[in-house]
Structure formats: C-alpha cells, structure tokens
Amino acid sequence: MGWLSIIGQLVGLGPAIASITSKIVDARIAKENAVTEQERIHADERVKELEAVRDVQIEESKHSSLNIYARVGFAAPIIIVLWKILVWDQALRLGSTPDLGDKMWNLIYIVAGFYFVQSIAQLLKK
C-alpha cells in the first residue's frame, strides 16, 4: 500500500470505497482458496472487517461531506510536517529539522492517534 493510499484512507479521501471493495473481493478469493480451516476463518474475518469499513464509508458518504473536510483540515498539517521531517530532512537530507517542542509533538501524537484509535474502535464495534 503506497503512502498516498494510506493518507487517503486516513483522511477518507480518494476512491476508498472502490479500494475496499477490491480488497473484499481479494479476501473472498483467499477464503475460497484456503487450504486449512484456520486460513478460511482468517479470510472470513478479513472479509467481515473490510465489509464493516465499507459500510461505515458508505454511511458517511450519505451525510454531509463536512466530516471529510474536517478530517482533511486536521490531518493535512500533520501529514505535511511529518512528510517534511521524514522525507525532506531525514531521508533526502535536503533540509534541517527544527526543534518542534513538546507541545507540537503532543499535538502530532493526538491527531495521528485519533485516526488509529478510531480505526480500532470501528473494528471492536463489530
């Protein structure tokens, strides 16, 4: 999964529903091709998980798109800062990383953590 795809999933942009549907098809094929019972159960759980994600995305799309804009608004600055630090400053060595301070790092952890906690909560709800 590429970085743009990951970012798109985090902020709810792009052809996410089509992507999930494709993954559901792949998981169903894996279920049919499963040799052991454990592989079949794992593939079946993956199908159910992906279907739950798809259903949430479909329900969100039925309502106001304000949710998507809010996600982008919160995530974009953090993604830009992290990309600049990780890619530009560290990987490409084209810049220097300033000291962001504890408050900024706490904000980054909070915003990034929100997306992961939300994903985990959605999995636990099913």
Secondary structure, 3 states (H helix, E strand, C coil): CCHHHHHHHHHCCCCHHHHHHHHHHHHHHHHHCCCCHHHHHHHHHHHHHHHHHHHHHHHHHHCCCHHHHHHHHHHHHHHHHHHHHHHHHHHCCCCCCCCCHHHHHHHHHHHHHHHHHHHHHHHHHC
